[in-house]
């Protein structure tokens, strides 16, 4: 009997050993599967540079590659908890493969990778597909998803079933895998292999891997609640560092103060090209900007972006809040500011009687500016869809010279003081690796032709932007109104620049200059983007706004204390209880108007079989619409557009003129009469 029991125990031990061996084999298989999935994801992310780049990445950055495979492996390990493992394995794989495919397609069309912000709602999801994928690609994607879902369902219904799950064992194994993943994350961040700050999303995804960056940008959002956050904390900050020492709510003041026009021009990818020490220039491509820096207040401009991320530099300038307080790679323009108002330069100047205007010679919907600007206090926003006289660069970006007329039209027509925030686009990448300009203003000498042609294209676009600056300054000089003009670069160009190749040694530095026609004292200093508004306000005698007033009165304390208090105020205004305003939300979105010139229909006429609409202020983005449907339209002049398709004569009287985003065909505004 004893011998029989011993034999039974021995057999059970053998079964446990065999089960354990099967467990190990299964984990080994899904570990290899995780490596394959990650290789697919990273290959798709780099497909524009060649299909072999996924393998290059795997061998040149093995630690990062294995770490991201570990993340995928951790998600796949959840299959140990269910009987139908192959079903769940397929389902999780669909998610990862879908992420990789969508990210790869998007990167073929734009410079920033795919994040959860692109899918905040179903409508955004369809917009992403329509904007970055052809109809055939969308069809193939849907077909692939349907096939994979059918396979998953078949595996659930008819697939093999794993018997006798040891849940304690499974949970223990999964816990160990997740623990190892979390530990690896903390260790790699500590030693600097990973980062929690993404100054450039594209670079971050490329350097740290798609899975890590996608998860990080998805989970870490907003400003974290400060330790000890309370009404008392905010009151203490205001009491010590604000002029009023109490909760501040901006109210409209019919002031007699003779404040100047405030104009800001954010220059796309604009830096001093002489700082590139790995190339030689035949001359200075930006003589006007250089001359201005020698005569007016100027310095290095420390921005939160590198090679891309225009909207975050813009956010810091307008609000005085650092984007480093937000999640890695987070764009407030894509998140919180789509639904919430925030105190800004526009709201402050609006309270002092200013008209507030934004201009951008690119799409209205880019970075959701058509939604966000109303929550930042702007009265009008003039995007490219409302501009005439557009000329394009060889890379198909609008040239900045169109902005001079748009700015001056506002300055000369309006009676009130004006705040005009202008975002340029001409210097945008990418930069061609072959010769474009046959007779360039500036020639470049470099070690290889790839570098030469990219930089030669870039510096000559900088020259054209410098000509725009020259023309704008001359127009403002000839105007009798007092004006302060801020010019700055939003970030360095996307030229894969190394720190040792850039004179500043800091890839987060551009340059700024503040021109004026009032004789303001020159005061050269280096400034963070989020400090510039307080500096400008101080120079013209405006001490309003919670953040700006705090900055103007906190120059004596340490950088750590300054940033701690600034973060607390930013959290209180956007995510907290609004103690700085006495516990309320004082700002209402403005009823923002697209364009400063009213588009009018004067007459609908029929010549032969074709309809024409005569009116005012039409642009190349004007289209005839009927019942919300965009009709085929030809732009003939600012006063005439024609219909290029047939409509029922009974419906002709119902035709309207709409401004259209030509990429998505979204109707932005509609003129009915």
C-alpha positions in Angstrom: 0.0 0.0 0.0 2.8 2.4 0.9 4.6 1.5 -2.3 1.4 2.3 -4.3 1.1 5.7 -2.6 4.7 6.5 -3.4 4.2 5.5 -7.0 1.1 7.8 -7.2 2.9 10.7 -5.7 5.8 10.1 -8.1 3.4 10.1 -11.1 1.8 13.4 -9.9 5.2 15.0 -9.6 6.0 13.9 -13.2 2.7 15.5 -14.3 3.5 18.7 -12.5 6.9 18.7 -14.1 5.5 18.1 -17.5 2.9 20.8 -17.0 5.6 23.2 -15.8 7.6 22.3 -18.9 4.6 23.0 -21.1 4.1 26.3 -19.3 7.7 27.3 -20.0 7.4 26.3 -23.6 4.2 28.3 -24.1 5.7 31.4 -22.4 8.7 31.0 -24.7 6.5 30.9 -27.7 4.6 34.1 -26.8 7.9 35.8 -25.9 9.1 35.1 -29.5 5.7 36.2 -30.8 6.2 39.5 -28.8 9.5 40.1 -30.5 7.9 39.5 -34.0 5.1 41.9 -33.2 7.5 44.6 -32.0 9.6 44.1 -35.1 6.5 44.6 -37.3 5.5 47.8 -35.3 8.9 49.3 -35.5 9.4 48.4 -39.2 6.1 50.1 -40.1 7.2 53.2 -38.1 10.3 53.4 -40.2 9.0 52.3 -43.6 9.6 55.7 -45.2 13.4 55.1 -44.7 13.3 51.5 -45.9 11.8 48.2 -44.9 15.1 47.1 -43.4 15.1 49.8 -40.8 13.1 47.7 -38.3 16.0 45.2 -38.3 18.6 48.1 -38.1 16.7 49.4 -35.1 16.6 46.0 -33.5 20.4 45.5 -33.7 21.5 49.1 -33.0 19.1 49.7 -30.0 18.8 46.1 -28.6 18.0 47.2 -25.0 15.1 49.5 -26.1 13.9 46.9 -28.6 13.8 44.1 -26.0 12.2 46.4 -23.5 9.3 47.2 -25.8 9.0 43.5 -26.7 8.7 43.0 -22.9 5.8 45.4 -22.8 4.0 43.5 -25.5 4.9 40.2 -23.8 3.4 41.4 -20.6 0.1 42.1 -22.3 0.2 38.7 -24.1 0.8 36.9 -20.8 -2.8 37.7 -19.8 -3.8 34.7 -22.0 -2.7 32.4 -19.1 -5.8 33.3 -17.3 -8.4 32.0 -19.7 -9.2 28.6 -21.3 -9.4 29.9 -24.9 -5.8 31.2 -25.0 -5.5 31.3 -28.8 -8.6 33.5 -29.0 -7.2 36.1 -26.6 -3.8 35.9 -28.1 -5.2 36.8 -31.5 -7.3 39.6 -30.1 -4.4 41.3 -28.3 -2.2 40.8 -31.4 -4.9 42.6 -33.5 -4.6 45.6 -31.2 -0.8 45.8 -31.4 -0.7 45.1 -35.1 -3.4 47.7 -35.7 -1.5 50.3 -33.7 1.6 49.6 -35.7 -0.2 49.8 -39.0 -2.1 53.0 -38.2 1.0 54.7 -36.9 3.0 53.7 -40.0 0.4 55.0 -42.4 0.1 58.3 -40.5 3.8 58.8 -40.5 3.8 58.6 -44.3 1.5 61.7 -44.3 2.6 63.8 -41.3 5.6 64.2 -39.0 4.0 63.4 -35.7 3.2 59.7 -34.8 -0.1 58.3 -33.7 -1.3 58.9 -30.1 -4.6 58.3 -28.2 -5.4 62.0 -28.7 -6.0 61.2 -32.4 -8.9 58.9 -31.3 -10.6 60.9 -28.6 -14.0 60.1 -30.1 -15.4 58.1 -33.0 -15.6 61.2 -35.2 -11.9 61.9 -34.7 -11.1 58.3 -35.6 -12.9 58.5 -39.0 -11.3 61.9 -39.6 -7.9 60.4 -39.0 -8.6 57.6 -41.6 -10.0 60.1 -44.1 -7.1 62.5 -43.7 -4.2 60.1 -43.8 -5.4 57.0 -45.8 -6.8 56.6 -49.3 -10.1 54.9 -49.8 -8.3 51.7 -51.0 -6.2 51.7 -47.9 -9.2 52.2 -45.7 -10.9 49.4 -47.5 -7.9 47.1 -47.0 -7.7 48.0 -43.4 -11.3 47.3 -42.7 -11.1 44.0 -44.6 -8.0 43.0 -42.6 -9.7 43.9 -39.3 -12.8 41.9 -40.3 -10.7 38.9 -41.3 -8.8 39.0 -38.0 -12.0 39.3 -36.0 -13.6 36.4 -37.9 -10.4 34.3 -37.1 -10.7 35.4 -33.5 -14.4 34.4 -33.3 -13.6 31.0 -34.9 -10.8 30.5 -32.4 -13.2 31.3 -29.6 -15.9 28.9 -30.9 -13.8 26.1 -32.3 -10.3 26.7 -31.0 -8.5 24.5 -28.6 -9.4 24.8 -24.9 -6.7 24.9 -22.2 -7.8 22.6 -19.4 -7.0 22.6 -15.7 -5.8 26.2 -15.3 -3.8 26.8 -12.1 -5.0 30.3 -11.5 -2.7 30.9 -8.5 0.3 29.9 -10.7 -1.0 32.0 -13.6 -1.5 35.1 -11.5 1.9 34.6 -9.9 3.6 34.3 -13.3 1.8 37.4 -14.7 2.6 39.4 -11.6 6.3 38.5 -12.0 6.3 39.5 -15.7 4.5 42.8 -14.9 6.8 43.4 -12.0 9.9 42.8 -14.2 8.4 45.2 -16.8 7.8 47.9 -14.2 11.2 47.5 -12.7 12.8 47.7 -16.1 10.9 50.9 -16.9 12.1 52.6 -13.7 15.7 51.4 -14.1 15.9 52.5 -17.8 14.4 55.9 -16.9 16.9 56.3 -14.0 19.9 55.5 -16.2 18.7 57.7 -19.0 17.9 55.1 -21.6 14.3 56.1 -21.4 12.8 59.6 -20.8 9.6 60.9 -19.5 9.8 64.2 -21.4 9.2 64.2 -25.1 10.2 67.4 -26.7 9.6 65.9 -30.1 7.1 63.0 -30.4 8.6 61.7 -33.6 12.1 61.6 -32.1 10.7 60.0 -28.9 8.8 57.2 -30.8 12.0 56.7 -32.9 14.3 56.6 -29.8 12.2 54.9 -27.2 9.9 52.7 -29.2 6.3 52.8 -30.2 4.8 50.7 -27.5 6.4 52.6 -24.6 5.7 56.0 -26.1 2.1 55.2 -27.0 1.3 53.9 -23.5 3.1 56.7 -21.8 1.3 59.4 -23.8 -2.0 57.6 -23.2 -1.7 57.2 -19.5 0.2 60.3 -18.4 -2.0 63.2 -19.2 -2.7 66.6 -17.7 -0.9 68.3 -14.8 -0.6 66.1 -11.7 -2.1 67.4 -8.5 0.5 69.2 -6.5 1.4 67.8 -3.1 -0.5 69.7 -0.5 -2.8 71.4 -3.0 -5.4 73.5 -1.2 -7.0 76.9 -1.1 -4.5 78.0 1.5 -1.6 77.0 -0.8 -2.9 79.1 -3.7 -3.7 82.0 -1.4 -0.2 81.9 0.0 1.3 82.1 -3.5 -1.0 85.0 -4.5 -0.4 86.9 -1.2 3.4 86.7 -1.6 3.9 87.0 -5.3 1.0 88.9 -6.9 0.4 92.6 -7.0 -3.2 92.3 -5.6 -2.4 89.5 -3.2 -5.8 87.9 -3.7 -8.0 86.1 -6.1 -8.0 87.8 -9.5 -10.8 87.9 -12.0 -10.2 90.0 -15.1 -12.9 92.5 -15.8 -13.3 94.7 -18.9 -11.8 98.1 -18.3 -12.6 101.1 -20.4 -9.1 102.3 -19.8 -7.5 105.6 -20.9 -4.1 104.0 -20.9 -2.4 104.5 -24.3 -1.3 100.9 -24.7 0.4 99.9 -28.0 -0.7 97.2 -30.5 0.8 93.9 -29.5 1.8 91.7 -32.4 3.5 88.3 -32.1 4.9 86.3 -35.1 5.8 82.7 -34.4 8.3 81.8 -37.2 8.2 78.1 -38.2 11.5 76.3 -37.6 13.3 79.6 -37.6 16.8 79.8 -36.1 20.0 81.6 -36.8 21.7 79.3 -39.5 25.2 80.6 -38.5 24.8 78.4 -35.4 25.2 75.3 -37.5 28.9 74.5 -37.1 29.0 71.5 -39.4 28.2 73.5 -42.6 29.5 76.7 -44.1 27.3 79.5 -45.5 28.2 81.8 -48.3 26.5 84.7 -46.6 24.0 85.6 -43.8 20.5 84.4 -45.0 18.7 86.4 -42.3 20.2 89.9 -42.4 17.1 91.7 -41.2 16.5 89.5 -38.1 20.2 89.8 -37.2 20.1 93.6 -37.5 17.0 93.7 -35.3 18.7 91.6 -32.6 21.6 94.1 -32.5 19.3 97.1 -31.9 16.3 95.7 -29.9 15.7 93.4 -26.9 16.7 89.9 -27.9 18.2 86.7 -26.7 18.0 82.9 -26.7 14.4 81.6 -26.6 14.1 78.3 -24.7 11.2 76.3 -26.2 9.6 73.0 -25.2 9.9 71.5 -28.7 12.6 70.1 -30.9 12.1 69.7 -34.6 8.3 69.7 -34.3 5.7 70.6 -31.7 4.8 74.1 -32.8 1.6 74.1 -30.7 3.3 73.6 -27.4 5.6 76.6 -27.9 2.5 78.5 -28.9 0.7 77.4 -25.8 3.6 78.5 -23.5 3.8 81.9 -25.1 0.0 82.5 -24.9 -0.6 81.2 -21.3 2.7 81.5 -19.4 2.4 77.8 -18.3 5.2 75.3 -19.1 4.1 72.2 -21.1 6.7 70.2 -19.1 4.0 70.1 -16.4 1.8 68.0 -18.7 2.2 64.4 -19.7 5.0 63.2 -22.1 4.4 64.5 -25.5 1.0 65.9 -24.5 -0.5 68.7 -26.6 -2.9 70.8 -24.5 -4.4 71.9 -27.9 -5.4 68.3 -28.6 -6.8 67.7 -25.1 -8.0 70.0 -22.4 -8.2 73.2 -24.4 -10.7 71.7 -26.8 -13.3 71.9 -24.0 -12.0 74.3 -21.3 -11.1 78.0 -21.3 -7.8 79.2 -19.9 -6.5 82.6 -19.0 -4.2 83.8 -21.8 -2.6 86.9 -23.3 -5.7 87.3 -25.4 -8.1 87.4 -22.3 -5.8 89.8 -20.5 -5.5 92.2 -23.4 -9.2 91.8 -24.1 -9.9 93.1 -20.6 -7.9 96.2 -21.5 -9.9 97.0 -24.6 -7.9 95.2 -27.2 -9.4 93.4 -30.2 -7.8 89.9 -30.3 -6.9 88.2 -33.5 -5.1 85.0 -34.6 -3.6 84.3 -38.0 -2.1 81.2 -39.5 -1.3 80.5 -43.2 -2.2 76.8 -42.8 -5.3 74.8 -42.2 -7.8 76.0 -39.5 -8.2 72.5 -38.1 -4.5 71.9 -37.6 -3.8 71.3 -33.9 -7.6 72.1 -33.4 -6.9 75.8 -33.6 -10.4 76.5 -34.9 -11.7 75.1 -31.6 -8.9 76.1 -29.2 -8.6 79.8 -30.0 -12.1 80.5 -28.8 -11.1 79.0 -25.5 -8.1 81.3 -25.3 -10.0 84.5 -25.8 -9.6 85.3 -29.5 -12.3 87.3 -31.3 -11.2 86.2 -34.8 -9.0 83.5 -36.4 -7.9 83.9 -40.0 -6.5 80.6 -41.3 -5.4 79.9 -44.9 -9.0 79.1 -45.9 -9.8 82.8 -45.5 -6.7 84.2 -47.2 -6.1 85.3 -50.7 -2.8 85.7 -52.7 -1.3 82.5 -51.4 2.0 81.3 -53.0 3.6 78.0 -52.1 7.1 76.8 -51.4 8.6 73.9 -53.5 7.5 71.7 -50.6 3.9 73.0 -50.9 3.8 75.1 -47.7 2.2 78.5 -47.9 4.8 81.3 -48.0 4.8 83.8 -45.1 4.7 87.0 -47.2 0.9 86.7 -47.3 0.8 87.4 -43.6 2.0 91.0 -44.0 -1.2 92.1 -45.7 -3.3 90.1 -43.3 -1.6 91.8 -40.3 -1.7 95.3 -41.7 -5.4 94.9 -42.8 -6.3 94.4 -39.1 -4.0 97.2 -37.8 -5.3 99.7 -40.3 -9.0 98.9 -40.3 -9.8 98.4 -36.6 -10.2 101.3 -34.3 -9.3 99.5 -31.1 -5.9 98.5 -30.0 -5.0 95.1 -31.5 -3.5 91.9 -30.2 -2.5 89.9 -33.3 -1.0 86.4 -32.8 0.5 85.1 -36.0 1.7 81.6 -36.7 3.8 81.2 -39.8 4.4 77.9 -41.7 6.9 78.5 -44.6 9.9 77.0 -42.9 8.2 73.7 -42.2 10.0 70.4 -43.0 10.6 68.1 -44.5 13.7 69.4 -46.4 14.5 67.9 -49.9 17.8 66.0 -50.2 18.2 67.1 -53.8 18.9 70.5 -55.4 15.8 72.7 -55.5 17.0 76.3 -55.9 19.1 76.9 -59.1 20.2 80.3 -58.0 20.0 80.3 -54.2 20.6 83.5 -52.2 22.8 81.5 -49.8 24.9 78.4 -50.8 25.9 75.8 -48.4 29.1 73.8 -48.2 28.8 70.4 -46.4 30.6 67.1 -46.1 28.1 65.3 -48.3 25.4 66.2 -50.8 22.5 64.9 -48.7 23.4 67.4 -46.0 24.2 70.2 -48.4 20.9 70.1 -50.3 18.7 69.8 -47.2 20.4 72.7 -45.4 20.6 74.8 -48.6 16.9 74.4 -49.0 16.3 75.3 -45.4 18.5 78.4 -45.2 17.0 79.8 -48.4 13.5 79.4 -47.0 14.8 81.2 -43.9 15.9 84.0 -46.2 12.4 84.3 -47.6 11.0 84.4 -44.1 13.6 87.1 -43.3 12.3 89.1 -46.3 8.8 88.8 -44.8 10.0 90.1 -41.5 11.7 93.0 -43.3 8.5 93.9 -45.2 6.4 93.7 -42.0 8.7 95.9 -39.9 8.8 98.5 -42.7 5.0 98.5 -42.9 4.7 98.9 -39.1 7.3 101.7 -39.2 5.2 103.6 -41.7 2.1 103.1 -39.6 1.4 105.8 -37.0 0.1 103.4 -34.3 2.4 102.5 -31.4 3.4 98.8 -31.8 5.4 96.1 -30.0 6.3 93.2 -32.2 7.7 89.9 -30.9 9.5 87.6 -33.4 10.7 84.1 -32.4 11.4 80.7 -33.8 9.1 78.0 -32.5 11.8 75.2 -32.6 14.8 74.1 -34.5 14.2 72.5 -37.9 13.7 68.8 -38.3 17.2 68.2 -39.8 18.3 65.5 -37.3 20.7 68.0 -35.7 23.1 66.8 -33.0 23.9 69.0 -30.0 27.6 69.2 -31.0 26.5 70.6 -34.4 24.5 73.5 -32.9 26.3 76.5 -31.6 24.1 76.8 -28.5 24.7 73.2 -27.6 21.0 73.1 -26.6 18.5 71.8 -29.2 15.7 73.5 -27.3 16.9 77.0 -28.0 15.9 79.3 -30.8 16.2 83.1 -30.8 13.7 86.0 -30.2 13.7 89.8 -30.7 11.2 92.4 -29.5 10.9 95.3 -32.0 9.0 98.5 -31.1 8.5 102.0 -32.5 8.1 103.6 -29.0 11.7 103.8 -27.9 11.4 101.0 -25.3 14.7 100.3 -23.4 16.8 97.5 -24.9 17.0 94.6 -22.4 18.8 91.5 -23.7 18.2 88.3 -21.8 17.6 84.6 -22.4 13.9 83.7 -21.7 11.8 80.6 -21.6 8.8 80.6 -24.0 6.5 80.7 -21.0 8.2 83.9 -19.6 8.0 86.1 -22.7 4.4 87.3 -22.2 5.0 88.5 -18.7 8.2 90.3 -20.0 6.3 92.0 -22.8 3.4 93.0 -20.5 5.8 94.5 -18.0 7.5 96.5 -20.7 4.3 98.2 -21.7 2.9 98.6 -18.2 0.3 95.8 -18.0 0.2 93.8 -14.7 -2.8 91.7 -15.2 -3.5 87.9 -15.2 -2.8 85.4 -12.5 0.2 83.7 -14.2 1.7 86.8 -15.8 1.4 88.9 -12.6 3.0 86.0 -10.6 5.9 85.9 -13.0 6.4 89.6 -12.8 6.7 89.6 -9.0 8.7 86.4 -8.4 12.1 87.1 -9.8 13.8 86.9 -6.5 13.2 83.3 -5.5 14.8 80.0 -6.7 14.0 78.3 -10.0 12.7 75.3 -8.1 10.2 77.4 -6.0 9.2 79.4 -9.1 8.4 76.3 -11.1 6.6 74.6 -8.1 4.3 77.6 -7.7 3.8 78.0 -11.4 2.7 74.4 -11.7 0.4 74.8 -8.7 -1.3 77.8 -10.4 -1.5 76.0 -13.7 -3.1 73.0 -12.0 -5.6 75.2 -10.1 -6.7 77.0 -13.3 -7.1 74.0 -15.5 -7.7 71.0 -13.3 -8.3 72.2 -9.8 -10.9 74.2 -8.0 -10.1 77.6 -9.4 -9.0 79.0 -6.0 -7.0 81.7 -7.8 -10.4 83.1 -9.0 -12.3 82.6 -5.8 -13.5 79.1 -6.7 -15.2 79.9 -10.0 -14.5 79.5 -13.7 -14.5 83.2 -14.9 -13.9 82.8 -18.6 -16.5 82.1 -21.3 -15.4 81.0 -24.7 -15.5 83.8 -27.2 -17.9 83.6 -30.2 -14.9 83.3 -32.5 -15.3 84.3 -36.1 -13.2 82.7 -38.8 -11.7 85.5 -41.0 -11.8 89.2 -40.5 -13.3 89.9 -43.9 -17.0 89.0 -44.4 -17.7 86.7 -47.3 -20.9 87.8 -49.1 -23.1 86.4 -51.9 -24.3 89.3 -54.2 -25.8 87.4 -57.1 -26.4 83.8 -58.4 -26.4 83.8 -62.2 -26.7 81.2 -64.9 -24.7 81.5 -68.1 -25.5 78.7 -70.6 -25.8 75.5 -68.5 -23.5 76.7 -65.7 -24.1 78.6 -62.5 -21.8 81.4 -61.2 -21.9 83.1 -57.9 -20.7 86.7 -57.6 -19.8 88.1 -54.2 -17.0 89.4 -52.0 -13.9 88.0 -50.4 -14.0 84.5 -51.9 -10.8 82.5 -51.7 -9.3 79.4 -53.3 -10.9 77.5 -50.4 -14.4 78.7 -51.2 -16.8 76.1 -52.5 -20.5 76.1 -53.4 -22.5 73.9 -51.1 -26.0 72.6 -51.2 -27.8 71.1 -48.2 -24.4 70.6 -46.5 -22.9 68.8 -49.5 -19.7 70.3 -51.1 -20.2 70.7 -54.8 -17.4 70.8 -57.5 -16.4 74.4 -57.6 -13.9 76.5 -59.6 -12.4 79.6 -58.1 -12.1 82.4 -60.6 -11.5 85.5 -58.5 -12.2 87.0 -55.0 -15.6 88.1 -56.4 -16.5 85.1 -58.6 -16.7 81.3 -58.3 -18.3 78.8 -60.7 -20.2 75.5 -60.3 -18.7 72.6 -62.3 -21.5 70.1 -61.9 -25.2 70.0 -62.6 -27.9 70.8 -60.0 -31.6 70.8 -60.2 -32.6 74.4 -61.2 -35.1 74.4 -58.3 -32.2 74.0 -55.9 -30.1 76.7 -57.3 -31.6 79.3 -55.0 -30.5 77.3 -52.0 -26.8 77.2 -52.9 -24.4 78.7 -50.4 -20.7 79.5 -50.3 -18.6 77.7 -47.7 -15.0 77.7 -46.7 -13.6 74.2 -47.0 -10.7 72.3 -45.5 -9.5 70.8 -48.7 -7.8 67.9 -47.0 -10.8 66.5 -45.2 -13.5 68.5 -47.1 -14.8 69.6 -43.8 -17.1 72.7 -44.0 -15.6 75.4 -41.7 -17.9 78.3 -42.3 -20.9 79.0 -44.6 -22.1 82.3 -46.0 -25.8 82.1 -46.8 -26.4 85.5 -48.4 
